[in-house]
């Protein structure tokens, strides 16, 4: 195995994953690396899951708090949830087993704006962080760490945890060295200073993570791949959504409200976001930039074609094919890709300053433009708010997109009232479905309702929405945001009862 550990003091702490896992006790809060399947620890979490299972077999309860950057992988979230080993999970997850436990009421989950997590820990809002388990790509002679394929909250975990377990993964390309930008200038209020980042491609920090070697209680060597999930090729609906957005952006350039190279792009997770990038790659814009959270296949394609000059993110989220492409040419890409801590990639101050164009997916929106990103039928968590709030609230333009219907047409994604609200009407400027785009800027609630129903709703649901809105306008006691309260959730209730509209 290639030696990635060049610090003698830390080399002396190398041990097996089982030995390292035995240093984690029930009741501890554990800060794990990992962000959308990139850079999560590959060995210690599964070893810990085994240890928890053994404890359970012996009639002992063994649960920990699991804090991460964002979602991880089956061998972290999945393995720990499977053995019911997670007391509290934060700040984002997308694992099926986790989701099941959370929705069954068997696991506590706090869904937090991703930019809030680090500072909440620094403020002491979340309690004590006992152990950090962080994957790195290598260790320098002086003990500094070469970050892995995501940064997430690693800087904060390493600073705040009492004890540190490092996983050194030789599967990660050694060429990652130099790609990261870790800013150590963060202060706590009232002593905060402006973040000196004025262009999305600026480097303001250093390429390595610092870690007090005294705190390191174990180093585990691994050679295992990230969880790289495939994207489906853009379907007809995603292509149409992308088409509407492209047309809109071109119009904004024509109107002089956007420069020709646009403004830094943020693109959410999932296939639709990826399709929009594919659309932009074939579109008329040149010299684009990205200030985003995860770098998906679509953006890598744009870096490759040259449409995208540079991209700033906190993690990769690539398919195996895209990863092979990146790895083969990492030396070249490294100059144009910057991975930052998530409190910087998602920082409201920076997003507002740069004027980011935010494009995120959603579960449903209501006729006034309130957006639900997280809860199906108001109570079942899907994933979490992730970075969508960080970006939507502070963006130059905040765009939300979804197919107009879900579950093969059984459900309308435009509803009278959102069953859960993550992004209020105030933070939503543009709604897009395959049917069309509603530009909500400068519109009052009643004008918004007309635009959303007219442009975004599926023809199968449009008459019922128009009918609801007309009656609300007539019978609602208030005419600012007309609603019929006895009816607002009737659409959801029908779905829950298994009836079609
Ligand atoms: O479920 O696969 O079981 O059928 O929700 O929906 O249409 O595949 O869309 O992959 O873009 O996900 C909001 C979840 C959309 C995502 C959400 C069901 C649908 C399907 C997924 P099935 P699609 P996407 C920064 C940005 C929050 C985090 C975020 C998300 C599943 O975009 O998690 O924005 N966003 N981060 O069937 C019932 C409806 C539904 C519905 C969709 N109205 N009712 N089910 N579904 N609409 C990046 C990060 O933070 C990491």
Boltz pocket constraint, residues with backbone or C-beta under 6 A from the ligand:
constraints:
  - pocket:
      binder: B
      contacts: [[A, 36], [A, 70], [A, 267], [A, 268], [A, 269], [A, 270], [A, 271], [A, 272], [A, 273], [A, 293], [A, 294], [A, 360], [A, 361], [A, 362], [A, 363], [A, 364], [A, 372], [A, 373], [A, 374], [A, 376], [A, 377], [A, 382], [A, 383], [A, 384], [A, 385], [A, 386], [A, 387], [A, 388], [A, 401], [A, 403], [A, 406], [A, 407], [A, 411], [A, 412], [A, 413]]
      max_distance: 6.0
